[in-house]
Structure formats: structure tokens, C-alpha cells
Amino acid sequence: MNEAALQLEGIEKTYNRGRPGEVQVLRGVNLTVAPGEVVALVAPSGAGKSTLLHIAGLLDTPDTGAVRIAGEDMAGQGDAARTATRRRDVGFIYQFHHLLPEFTAAENVILPQLANGTSRAAAEARAAELLGRVGVAARAGHRPAALSGGEQQRVAFCRALANAPRLLLADEPTGNLDPGTSDQVFAALMELVRGTGLSALIATHNLDLAARMDRVLRLEDGRLGA
């Protein structure tokens, strides 16, 4: 039986603990994302979805609770081990593309692979494959400033998947786009996710997009439910 891509058990997170303005953001969150499953995370602004994604992606640590990536318990892991797991197994997409402006679309997808030890030739081939899948192969030689918003975000998707992670974490990946472009870009993302067979946890305010995923979870008052 394949290990779950992501398991969160009893996750709690409080900011300003024991001080004025203390805020408990997460209250005993439990979550499992199965291999190949795409889960929507729906939450109002300020509900803690970004905190939850950062904990799931090893960018932040919970006060209590367990985080497992592909069955590996992250508790007690040092910074180097957590960074290695994040580079190997987790891809991130944010609302804003955060592409490196001085590099072309292809180079933005190639660079993370080089940093992970992939050969230049293999990285270039992977970049060309991914950019082709999302329909921006013809724009591979352009820098971000020469791309539309939708094209920039498609390149960001490719960058997140460049190192073939097991788990994709996305925080409002189409939130910065107009409705028409958002729908097209989300379709490209889902095709990319389904085509590569990875698992995904995607935070969105858009209930229509959420309904196109395998399962919808809602985060309210620090608790997660269907």
C-alpha cells in the first residue's frame, strides 16, 4: 500500500503565545492527502490556510502535532533534513508567480533542477516538456515581463513541478487573475497535476474551482472539516 503523500495529525499553532494578542490559528487539524489525490482547501481570509500550507510544506513548524511527508515523520528533523525533503518531495505555487525577472521562462524552470543536482541537458528537456504541457512552449525564451499574467503563472506551475515532487501545495494559485484567465490557467494546472500523477492541496476562495477537485475541506475557527 502506498504511503499518503501528506499526513497532518493534531496540528496546533498559536501566535504570540502567552502574550497580549495571542491568536490560536490551528486547533488540532488532521488531514491526509492520498497518492494522486487533489484536495481543495477553502477558508476565509485570515483563517489560517497559509499557515497550514506552510506547516505542511515544512516552511513552518507546529506547536504540537505530527507532519509526515510520504510516510516520513518530520518531527525532530534538523533544518538540513527538512530542506532536503522539501526540495525533493514538495512543490509550491503562490498567488503571485515570483518568477526571477532576469531569466527566461525556460531558465526559471531549469534553475531549480540544477540546484537539485540535475544535469543541464536533463533540466532543459524537463523544462521543455512541462512548458509544452501548459501551452507556453513558444514563450520559453521570453522573460517574465514579456509574458501575460496567465503565462507567468503557467511558468510558475512548471517551476513548482520541475523536480517531480510527490506533493504540490498551492495558495490561491489563480487568485491574481481575471475570471476568464483563471479558469483557463486552473484547467492547465489540473491537466499538469493529473498528467504527472502527483498529490495536491490547493487553497482557493473559488468554490467553482474547488468543486472540480477530488475533495473539498473547509478551515474555520482553526478546525478542518468537510
Backbone torsions as a table, in degrees:
resi	resn	phi	psi	omega
1	MET	NA	131.3	-178.5
2	ASN	-71.0	142.8	176.1
3	GLU	-69.9	148.0	174.7
4	ALA	-61.2	143.8	178.0
5	ALA	-65.2	-37.3	-178.8
6	LEU	-144.0	135.2	172.3
7	GLN	-134.4	126.6	172.6
8	LEU	-118.1	131.3	-177.7
9	GLU	-131.1	118.4	174.9
10	GLY	60.1	38.1	-176.0
11	ILE	-73.9	125.0	175.1
12	GLU	-128.3	142.2	179.8
13	LYS	-147.6	126.1	178.2
14	THR	-128.1	132.7	175.2
15	TYR	-98.3	147.1	-178.2
16	ASN	58.0	39.7	-178.0
17	ARG	-56.3	128.6	176.7
18	GLY	73.9	9.5	-179.0
19	ARG	-126.2	164.2	175.9
20	PRO	-56.3	139.6	-178.6
21	GLY	84.0	15.4	178.5
22	GLU	-57.4	132.7	179.5
23	VAL	-132.1	119.9	174.6
24	GLN	-88.6	111.2	-173.1
25	VAL	-88.3	-42.6	-179.1
26	LEU	-123.8	135.0	-173.9
27	ARG	-126.4	87.5	175.5
28	GLY	65.1	46.7	-177.8
29	VAL	-75.2	130.1	173.8
30	ASN	-119.5	135.0	-176.5
31	LEU	-157.1	135.5	172.8
32	THR	-129.2	130.2	174.3
33	VAL	-114.3	116.3	-176.1
34	ALA	-76.6	160.9	176.1
35	PRO	-56.6	128.7	178.5
36	GLY	78.9	1.5	-178.0
37	GLU	-89.1	142.3	176.6
38	VAL	-115.9	115.5	-174.2
39	VAL	-113.6	131.5	175.6
40	ALA	-90.0	135.8	175.4
41	LEU	-114.1	110.8	-177.0
42	VAL	-108.8	129.3	-178.8
43	ALA	-159.0	147.2	173.7
44	PRO	-70.1	162.3	178.2
45	SER	-58.8	136.6	178.4
46	GLY	83.2	5.0	-177.4
47	ALA	-81.7	-13.3	178.0
48	GLY	108.7	11.3	-177.5
49	LYS	-65.1	-38.0	178.5
50	SER	-66.3	-39.2	176.2
51	THR	-61.3	-43.4	179.0
52	LEU	-61.8	-43.8	179.0
53	LEU	-64.7	-39.7	179.7
54	HIS	-66.3	-37.1	176.3
55	ILE	-68.3	-43.3	178.7
56	ALA	-61.4	-34.5	-178.3
57	GLY	-93.8	10.2	174.8
58	LEU	67.4	23.5	173.9
59	LEU	-91.1	-14.7	177.7
60	ASP	-143.0	163.5	179.8
61	THR	-118.9	143.8	177.7
62	PRO	-78.2	159.9	172.6
63	ASP	-69.6	-42.0	174.5
64	THR	-143.7	160.1	178.7
65	GLY	111.7	167.7	-176.0
66	ALA	-114.5	142.3	174.2
67	VAL	-122.4	124.4	177.2
68	ARG	-123.7	128.7	175.9
69	ILE	-111.3	117.8	-178.3
70	ALA	51.4	40.2	176.5
71	GLY	85.6	-8.7	-177.8
72	GLU	-91.3	122.4	-179.3
73	ASP	-75.6	124.6	-177.7
74	MET	-87.1	-5.8	-178.8
75	ALA	-61.6	130.3	177.3
76	GLY	79.3	-1.9	178.7
77	GLN	-72.8	140.0	177.6
78	GLY	-75.9	172.9	-177.5
79	ASP	-59.1	-40.2	-177.8
80	ALA	-64.5	-42.5	-179.4
81	ALA	-68.6	-40.1	178.6
82	ARG	-64.9	-40.6	178.7
83	THR	-64.4	-41.6	179.9
84	ALA	-63.6	-42.6	178.0
85	THR	-64.4	-42.5	-179.6
86	ARG	-62.7	-44.0	-179.8
87	ARG	-65.7	-37.0	-174.4
88	ARG	-81.9	-40.1	-166.1
89	ASP	-114.3	-10.1	-172.5
90	VAL	-126.7	134.0	172.5
91	GLY	-117.0	144.0	-177.3
92	PHE	-120.0	141.0	170.6
93	ILE	-132.0	134.1	-179.7
94	TYR	-114.5	172.3	179.7
95	GLN	-61.8	-38.0	176.3
96	PHE	-103.3	142.4	-168.0
97	HIS	-66.6	-33.3	179.6
98	HIS	55.7	34.2	175.0
99	LEU	-71.8	152.2	177.3
100	LEU	-77.1	116.7	-169.0
101	PRO	-67.6	-24.6	-176.0
102	GLU	-84.7	-4.1	-178.7
103	PHE	-115.2	154.8	179.0
104	THR	-72.8	171.3	177.3
105	ALA	-57.1	-47.8	179.9
106	ALA	-61.3	-43.1	-178.9
107	GLU	-64.5	-33.6	177.1
108	ASN	-64.7	-27.2	177.6
109	VAL	-88.7	-28.8	-179.4
110	ILE	-74.7	-41.3	-171.7
111	LEU	-58.5	-44.4	178.5
112	PRO	-61.2	-29.9	179.1
113	GLN	-71.7	-41.1	177.5
114	LEU	-62.2	-39.4	178.9
115	ALA	-65.2	-22.7	-179.3
116	ASN	-95.2	5.1	175.6
117	GLY	94.3	6.6	178.1
118	THR	-74.9	144.9	178.0
119	SER	-67.9	156.1	-178.7
120	ARG	-59.7	-44.2	-178.0
121	ALA	-62.9	-43.8	-180.0
122	ALA	-67.1	-38.2	179.4
123	ALA	-65.1	-40.8	178.6
124	GLU	-64.9	-40.9	179.3
125	ALA	-65.2	-41.7	179.0
126	ARG	-64.3	-42.9	179.0
127	ALA	-61.7	-44.7	179.8
128	ALA	-62.6	-40.6	178.8
129	GLU	-62.3	-48.8	-176.7
130	LEU	-67.3	-43.9	179.5
131	LEU	-62.7	-34.7	176.2
132	GLY	-66.0	-37.4	-178.9
133	ARG	-64.3	-32.2	-178.6
134	VAL	-100.8	10.5	171.0
135	GLY	78.4	24.0	179.0
136	VAL	-122.4	22.3	-179.7
137	ALA	-57.3	-36.8	-178.5
138	ALA	-68.8	-13.8	-177.7
139	ARG	-105.5	9.9	-173.6
140	ALA	-58.3	-31.7	-177.3
141	GLY	-90.1	4.0	-178.7
142	HIS	-94.4	146.4	174.1
143	ARG	-80.6	159.7	-175.6
144	PRO	-52.3	-37.6	-177.9
145	ALA	-62.0	-22.0	-179.7
146	ALA	-93.6	3.2	-178.9
147	LEU	-105.9	152.1	173.8
148	SER	-72.7	168.6	178.5
149	GLY	-59.1	-42.0	178.8
150	GLY	-65.9	-39.4	177.8
151	GLU	-66.0	-41.6	178.4
152	GLN	-58.9	-43.5	-178.1
153	GLN	-69.9	-32.9	176.2
154	ARG	-64.3	-39.9	176.7
155	VAL	-64.1	-38.9	177.6
156	ALA	-62.5	-36.2	175.9
157	PHE	-60.9	-46.5	-178.8
158	CYS	-62.3	-41.1	178.5
159	ARG	-60.7	-41.9	-178.8
160	ALA	-64.5	-29.7	-178.2
161	LEU	-98.3	2.2	-172.5
162	ALA	-57.0	-41.0	-176.7
163	ASN	-93.7	20.0	176.8
164	ALA	51.0	59.0	179.9
165	PRO	-69.5	163.9	173.0
166	ARG	-82.4	-29.7	-171.1
167	LEU	-131.0	132.0	174.9
168	LEU	-109.7	129.7	175.7
169	LEU	-116.8	124.7	-175.8
170	ALA	-129.7	130.6	-178.1
171	ASP	-111.9	100.3	-178.0
172	GLU	50.4	58.1	-171.4
173	PRO	-65.6	-18.4	177.6
174	THR	-118.6	13.5	-173.9
175	GLY	-67.7	-17.3	-178.0
176	ASN	-98.8	9.5	-174.7
177	LEU	-114.3	155.5	175.6
178	ASP	-69.1	159.8	-172.5
179	PRO	-55.0	-43.1	-178.9
180	GLY	-64.7	-46.7	178.9
181	THR	-66.5	-38.5	179.4
182	SER	-56.8	-44.8	-178.7
183	ASP	-64.3	-42.7	179.9
184	GLN	-66.4	-42.4	-178.0
185	VAL	-69.6	-38.3	177.8
186	PHE	-64.4	-39.6	177.7
187	ALA	-60.4	-40.1	178.1
188	ALA	-65.1	-40.0	178.6
189	LEU	-63.0	-46.4	-178.6
190	MET	-64.2	-37.8	177.3
191	GLU	-63.8	-39.4	179.4
192	LEU	-66.7	-44.6	-180.0
193	VAL	-64.3	-47.7	-179.4
194	ARG	-65.2	-38.4	-177.9
195	GLY	-67.8	-27.3	-179.5
196	THR	-100.1	-9.1	173.6
197	GLY	73.4	16.3	-179.2
198	LEU	-85.4	168.0	176.4
199	SER	-91.6	155.6	-177.9
200	ALA	-148.3	142.8	170.8
201	LEU	-122.1	113.2	-170.5
202	ILE	-121.3	115.5	177.4
203	ALA	-84.1	133.2	-179.9
204	THR	-154.1	150.1	170.5
205	HIS	-90.1	-13.8	-172.3
206	ASN	-85.3	106.6	-175.8
207	LEU	-68.8	-28.3	177.3
208	ASP	-66.3	-42.0	177.2
209	LEU	-67.6	-41.1	-179.8
210	ALA	-58.7	-38.5	-177.6
211	ALA	-66.8	-16.1	179.7
212	ARG	-87.5	-1.1	178.4
213	MET	-95.7	175.4	-174.3
214	ASP	-72.1	-31.8	-174.4
215	ARG	-154.9	146.8	179.3
216	VAL	-118.7	126.8	175.5
217	LEU	-118.2	144.9	-179.4
218	ARG	-117.9	133.4	178.2
219	LEU	-106.1	114.8	179.6
220	GLU	-140.4	135.2	179.3
221	ASP	52.0	37.5	176.4
222	GLY	78.2	2.5	-177.5
223	ARG	-119.3	147.3	-176.1
224	LEU	-107.0	132.9	177.8
225	GLY	-153.3	168.6	-179.8
226	ALA	-76.4	NA	NA
